[in-house]
């Protein structure tokens, strides 16, 4: 298939592009900026907000893998603009260019009436996809881990210099992390598995971890000992609002934490992996083993502290 990928230069996007190529698909990546040197990939210049360029990017494609999304708002890049408006525009271009297959990245926890605007806007986008008339598949990943991720690596970097790691809300919320390679495999296989059409799948691992346990696993793998300090919800909310104002609005960069992310953390981020496992013949990589592979590899190359011996 000729596949257009949006968000193809991001953490998950790069893995999806490689998985698509491994399955024999021809990949075209939509990009607003300069094109990185990457053999075997066609690059289409354009923005989701430029209808004319969108039509040209979709032309001749059999399928679209739509990965674009933001976890925090910066400047004009709001949840409504990116999740809702961009999806609407791309769906219109897909229909105009007779692209029939659509694989969509949403998020675990997405639903009508969710606490967080992130999840509510993701739900609006899902509704448009379901009503599009295209042959769609929706994927809802939990926390995605892997080399270069923004969650495990964030706290690993913090643990290099800080003697304390924050347990937001006491660290009791639960996650079902999934490896980026497993997520990419699901997106690539969906294109040629008709049984996945008009289906939505939770993409999550077999095991549930509390936030405290996630931090403990990071410290165990890196051989570090740090104090895990509970941070009340009210304090975390104030800190996130301040970070959003200073980093997001004044500096125009993605803040380390936003008030909407704090709202998301008030809920468990868990799902049912069994439909995903059956649909894609997939046994998810375990979180402990998965982060051990790349965090210890980073340490071996000289990043951070030298690991000490530990027992799992």
Secondary structure, DSSP 8 states (H G I E B T S, - for coil): -EEEEESTTSHHHHHHHHHHHHTT-EEEEEESS-----TTEEEEE--TT-HHHHHHHHTT-SEEEE----SS-BTTB-HIIIIIIHHHHHHHHHHHTT--EEEEE--TT--TT-SSHHHHHHHHHHHHHHTSSSEEEEEEE-SEESTT-SSHHHHHHHHHH-SEEEEETTS--EE--EEHHHHHHHHHHHTT-GGGTTEEEEE--S--EEHHHHHHHHHHHHT---EEEEE-HHHHHHHHHHHIIIIIIIS-S--S--HHHHHHHTS-B----HHHHHHHT-----HHHHHHHHHHHHHHTT-SS-------
